[in-house]
Amino acid sequence: MARPSSNLAEFREDFAKAKHIAIITGAGVSAESGVPTFRGQGGYWRKWQAQDLATPEAFSRDPSLVWEFYHYRREVMRSKMPNPAHLAIAECESRLSKQGRSVVIITQNIDELHHRAGSKHVYEIHGSLFKTRCMSCGEVKANHKSPICPALEGKGEPDPSAKDARIPVENLPRCERSSCNGLLRPHVVWFGETLDSDILTAVEQELEQCDLCLVVGTSSIVYPAAMFAPQVAVRGVPVAEFNMESTPATMRFK
């Protein structure tokens, strides 16, 4: 099988004439900011079991442990800043918008670093660390409190074996809507859950319109995001991959 093209001149031509660019990003784009990836060296799922921390069943079984994990990640993110990749993507969007061209970012990341870098047109398909959803009334709300609730103040990395450290459920983050007070959960897509249908529909529309696709910092193994770039390539649209190493999708791109 032929090696994918690394013809930068050809890429520049495609970029220069593109009117609607879709940029698909994953954990790798935030790695330089010091944000741990999931499966790489030092990744979250090498340290903890995903089924203990990132499933609806885990939250139902032990909401305290799950909230400790997500509060820890929120606090880690407070010391992280957008890196040159985030800033370059935001600048690209800004410059091209002045030329009547559009750039949309479709990210699997929940760290909000694209927003903090200045990107405007961002689809966070897996949600955000800094949004909550009420288990009772369903309200989704931005939440940047530190700590997110008094009971989590000073909590560090969660220890699944420390049962005596569990926080009573009534002291975990609660909905602030009058007469609700329901238990809040992180507004992220957990294993076993489906993506928000409205966001997925909007992303599909963007992918149908785009005339150039960039894949930046993603291993292309998590579905359905893993199929986004290949489905664009099938239409004959140029796809450029920017990763430190080849991924399972590399050979599928034109």
Secondary structure, DSSP 8 states (H G I E B T S, - for coil): -------HHHHHHHHHH-SEEEEEE-THHHHTTT---SSSTT-HHHHS-HHHHSSHHHHHH-HHHHHHHHHHHHHHHTT----HHHHHHHHHHHHHHTTT-EEEEEE---S-HHHHHT--SEEETTEEEEEEEETTT--EEE---SSSSGGGTT--S--TT-GGG---GGGS-B--STTT--BEEEEE--TT----HHHHHHHHHHHHH-SEEEEES--S-STTGGGHHHHHHHTT--EEEE-SS--TTGGG--
